[in-house]
Every structure is written in C-alpha cells, then in structure tokens.
Amino acid sequence: MRILIATVTAGAGHLQAAALDEAWRSLRPADTVQRVDVLDFTPRLYRKAVADGYLKLVGHAPELYAFVFKKTDNPKLVRKLTRPRRLSARLLAEKLFGIDSE
C-alpha cells in the first residue's frame, strides 16, 4: 500500500505527521510511506506568508490567531480561495505523481 502524509511545517502538525509516519512504518513495514510539506509546492510568497504569519501570530498574539482562525473557517471565504487552492493542488499533483494537468 502507498501512503501519503501531507503536512505543513508551520505549527506542530508536522510533528504529529512524523509520529504517524513512524507508527505506520513500524506496523506495516512493507507499505510505502511518503511525507511531504505541501507548502513546498506552493508559490514562494504564499509559503512565506503562511509560515511567517503563523509563527508571528501564535508567538505574539495567540488570541488574534484564534480570532483569524474562526473568521476564516467560513464557506464563503473558502469559495473565494478556490482558484489559488486549485493551482497549489495542481502543482502538488504534478510534483508528486508526474501528472500534467494542462
């Protein structure tokens, strides 16, 4: 079986992903596990904004981060961000699987 663990290095989720990777490999050593940072497949400006913005907000203004998180957990906003998300997803698919979506 092939397993893909997609994570983002901003925050602590990548540490949990590493633990999941290790646990999976120990339980199913014959499986192929690949762990990727999805920010590696996004435009540089977006990657910098996410990583730096997250660290600054959490480190200096955790209440503001919680507020922003709640406000952006919004279906209307998600629809507005569909195009950039699709571009990032296409770049990720091309890199990981050699898929040319054009």
trRosetta pair geometry for C-beta under 8 A, 3 or more apart (Angstrom, degrees):
i j d omega theta_ij theta_ji phi_ij phi_ji
1 28 7.1 -18 48 157 116 145
1 31 4.6 -23 65 -121 85 106
1 32 7.4 -157 95 32 43 70
2 31 7.1 177 -85 -171 22 83
2 32 4.8 -16 -113 69 71 107
2 34 7.4 2 -173 5 91 106
3 24 6.0 -107 83 168 169 156
3 31 5.8 41 -7 157 111 126
3 32 6.9 175 25 90 70 53
3 33 4.6 -15 69 -110 110 72
3 34 7.1 169 88 26 58 63
4 34 5.4 -18 -111 69 67 97
4 35 7.9 149 -165 -92 48 32
4 36 7.0 -17 -166 13 94 108
4 96 7.2 44 -126 -165 139 146
5 17 5.0 146 157 -163 124 103
5 20 6.0 157 -121 94 143 122
5 21 5.7 -114 22 -73 159 93
5 33 6.8 18 -7 -174 110 95
5 34 7.2 -176 27 92 72 45
5 35 4.4 -19 70 -108 108 78
5 36 7.4 155 82 22 58 60
6 35 8.0 179 -77 -155 24 53
6 36 5.7 -18 -112 68 66 91
6 38 5.1 47 -174 -52 105 111
6 92 7.8 36 -126 -167 132 144
7 13 5.4 -174 -153 123 103 101
7 14 4.5 132 140 -99 137 70
7 17 4.0 -88 -60 -32 147 163
7 35 6.7 -3 13 -171 115 95
7 36 7.4 159 32 84 69 43
7 37 6.1 -46 83 -106 76 57
7 38 7.0 176 69 -2 23 89
8 11 6.7 46 93 36 99 108
8 13 6.2 43 52 68 77 129
8 14 6.7 -115 83 -54 34 101
8 37 6.3 88 -124 -158 33 79
8 38 5.9 -48 -77 46 79 94
8 39 5.4 85 -136 -29 84 109
8 50 7.0 -82 -168 145 134 134
9 14 4.9 14 -111 -38 50 158
9 37 5.0 -4 -31 -130 98 134
9 39 6.5 -92 21 34 90 133
9 51 6.8 8 81 -112 94 113
10 39 7.3 90 -6 -45 100 154
10 50 5.7 -150 1 138 155 87
10 51 4.4 -154 -71 -117 115 57
10 54 4.0 95 171 57 130 152
10 55 6.5 -113 -143 -41 97 84
11 14 7.3 126 80 1 71 85
11 54 5.9 -76 -47 167 89 141
11 58 7.5 140 -98 -42 76 160
12 15 5.1 -42 -172 29 72 118
12 16 6.7 71 135 -17 81 97
13 16 5.6 -55 -154 38 42 110
13 17 6.2 45 148 -23 71 104
14 17 5.2 -47 -145 35 38 117
14 18 6.5 46 152 -24 65 98
14 37 6.9 1 -108 -100 129 97
15 18 5.6 -47 -151 30 33 113
15 19 6.8 33 149 -16 62 102
16 19 5.6 -52 -152 36 36 113
16 20 6.4 40 149 -20 66 104
17 20 5.5 -51 -147 36 34 114
17 21 6.3 42 151 -24 65 103
17 35 5.9 132 149 -145 113 121
18 21 5.5 -48 -148 33 32 117
18 22 6.4 31 153 -17 63 105
18 35 7.1 73 -91 -157 56 169
19 22 5.8 -53 -148 38 31 111
19 23 6.2 30 154 -18 65 108
20 23 5.8 -56 -144 39 29 110
20 24 6.1 30 157 -21 65 107
21 24 6.0 -57 -148 35 24 109
21 25 6.4 20 157 -15 62 110
21 33 5.5 146 -146 148 80 138
21 35 5.0 -37 -86 -55 140 133
22 25 5.9 -58 -147 38 28 109
22 26 6.4 23 157 -17 64 109
23 26 5.9 -60 -148 37 29 108
23 27 6.3 16 159 -9 66 112
24 27 6.1 -67 -147 44 28 102
24 28 6.0 -37 176 42 69 102
24 31 6.7 -76 158 78 103 137
24 33 5.4 129 98 -90 129 144
25 28 7.2 -81 -122 66 19 63
25 29 6.1 52 179 -105 63 60
25 31 7.5 -131 -104 68 51 95
25 33 5.7 -99 -67 18 91 144
26 29 7.2 11 -132 -65 17 87
28 31 4.2 31 126 0 114 120
34 96 7.7 137 121 -146 147 107
36 40 6.7 -108 -179 41 91 126
36 41 7.6 27 159 -19 127 119
36 92 7.7 134 122 -151 145 103
36 96 6.8 -83 -40 -91 166 116
37 40 4.8 93 82 -17 92 104
38 41 5.8 -61 -166 39 53 106
38 42 6.9 55 140 -30 74 105
38 88 7.3 64 165 163 104 115
38 92 6.0 -13 -141 -102 86 137
39 42 5.3 -54 -148 26 47 117
39 46 7.8 -156 -144 111 82 90
39 47 4.5 114 179 -128 100 94
39 50 6.2 -144 -112 74 124 138
39 51 6.6 90 -167 -51 164 107
40 47 7.6 77 -80 -115 24 140
40 95 7.9 -165 112 142 100 169
41 88 6.4 109 111 -168 91 74
41 91 4.7 163 171 116 94 103
41 92 4.1 109 117 -84 160 71
41 95 5.3 -135 -110 18 117 147
41 96 7.9 -37 -80 -30 152 95
42 46 4.6 -95 151 88 119 125
42 47 5.0 152 80 -60 105 88
42 50 7.7 44 84 6 157 139
42 88 4.7 -2 -103 -124 88 113
42 91 7.0 145 -88 72 35 143
43 46 4.7 85 66 10 86 107
43 47 6.9 -157 92 -10 41 89
43 87 7.9 7 -27 123 107 126
43 88 7.7 -94 -2 -87 76 89
44 47 5.6 -57 -145 37 30 114
44 48 6.2 28 159 -17 66 107
45 48 5.9 -55 -147 37 28 109
45 49 6.3 29 154 -20 63 108
46 49 5.7 -57 -147 37 29 111
46 50 6.3 25 158 -17 65 107
46 84 7.3 163 -100 -178 145 126
46 88 7.4 -111 109 -84 162 125
47 50 6.1 -58 -148 37 26 107
47 51 6.2 12 162 -7 64 113
48 51 6.2 -61 -138 45 26 102
48 52 5.5 8 172 -1 67 119
49 52 6.6 -59 -126 49 17 97
49 53 5.3 17 171 -18 58 125
50 53 6.1 -57 -130 42 15 109
50 54 6.1 17 166 -21 57 112
51 54 6.1 -58 -149 33 21 109
51 55 6.6 13 159 -11 59 110
52 55 6.0 -61 -148 40 30 107
52 56 6.1 24 159 -15 67 111
53 56 6.0 -60 -144 40 27 107
53 57 6.0 22 162 -16 65 111
54 57 6.1 -62 -146 39 24 106
54 58 6.1 12 165 -9 65 113
54 65 7.7 74 -146 -130 55 124
55 58 6.2 -60 -139 43 24 103
55 59 5.8 15 165 -12 63 119
56 59 6.1 -64 -137 44 22 105
56 60 5.7 -21 179 19 63 118
56 61 7.9 12 139 24 70 94
57 60 6.9 -77 -129 52 15 82
57 61 5.6 -62 -154 66 57 90
57 62 7.4 107 146 -95 70 34
57 64 5.9 -121 -152 93 94 101
57 65 4.0 123 144 -80 113 99
57 68 6.8 -62 -151 28 153 143
58 62 5.7 40 -150 -98 49 78
58 65 5.2 42 -77 -61 59 166
61 64 3.7 8 140 23 120 121
61 65 6.4 142 101 -22 74 82
62 65 5.3 -49 -148 33 38 116
62 66 6.5 40 153 -20 67 100
63 66 5.7 -50 -152 34 34 112
63 67 6.5 37 148 -20 64 105
64 67 5.4 -52 -149 36 35 115
64 68 6.3 34 153 -18 67 104
65 68 5.8 -55 -146 38 31 109
65 69 6.2 35 153 -23 65 107
66 69 5.6 -52 -146 35 30 115
66 70 6.4 28 156 -17 63 106
67 70 6.0 -58 -151 37 28 108
67 71 6.3 21 155 -14 65 111
68 71 5.8 -60 -144 41 30 109
68 72 6.0 16 162 -10 68 113
69 72 6.3 -65 -142 43 23 100
69 73 6.4 27 157 -27 62 108
70 73 5.9 -55 -148 27 29 112
71 74 6.7 -24 165 -28 44 127
72 77 5.7 -119 -148 113 59 159
74 77 4.2 70 77 12 105 110
74 78 6.7 -173 89 -14 52 85
75 78 5.4 -52 -145 34 34 117
75 79 6.6 38 157 -22 66 100
76 79 5.8 -51 -155 31 33 111
76 80 6.8 31 149 -18 63 104
77 80 5.6 -54 -152 34 37 113
77 81 6.4 23 154 -9 68 110
78 81 6.0 -68 -149 45 30 103
78 82 7.2 63 148 -61 61 79
79 82 5.7 -16 -162 -29 39 115
81 84 5.6 -56 -167 48 73 106
81 85 5.6 73 135 -26 88 108
82 85 5.7 -66 -147 41 29 111
82 86 6.1 29 158 -23 68 107
83 86 5.8 -53 -146 33 29 110
83 87 6.6 31 155 -19 62 103
84 87 5.6 -52 -150 34 36 114
84 88 6.4 34 154 -16 67 105
85 88 5.7 -56 -150 39 33 110
85 89 6.1 33 152 -20 67 107
86 89 5.5 -54 -144 39 33 112
86 90 6.2 36 155 -23 66 104
87 90 5.8 -53 -148 33 29 112
87 91 6.5 28 154 -16 63 105
88 91 5.8 -54 -149 37 32 111
88 92 6.3 33 153 -19 65 107
89 92 5.6 -54 -148 37 32 113
89 93 6.3 32 155 -19 66 105
90 93 5.8 -54 -147 37 30 110
90 94 6.3 31 155 -20 64 106
90 101 4.8 -98 -145 35 107 153
91 94 5.8 -54 -147 36 30 112
91 95 6.3 26 157 -16 64 108
92 95 5.9 -60 -148 39 29 108
92 96 6.0 11 163 -7 67 115
93 96 6.2 -63 -135 46 25 100
93 97 5.5 -34 -173 36 65 113
93 99 4.6 -40 146 54 101 128
93 101 6.6 70 85 -45 130 121
94 97 7.4 -71 -111 57 10 72
94 98 7.0 25 -167 -136 48 15
94 99 5.6 -104 -91 68 48 67
94 100 6.4 64 -120 -93 101 44
94 101 6.7 -95 -64 -3 100 95
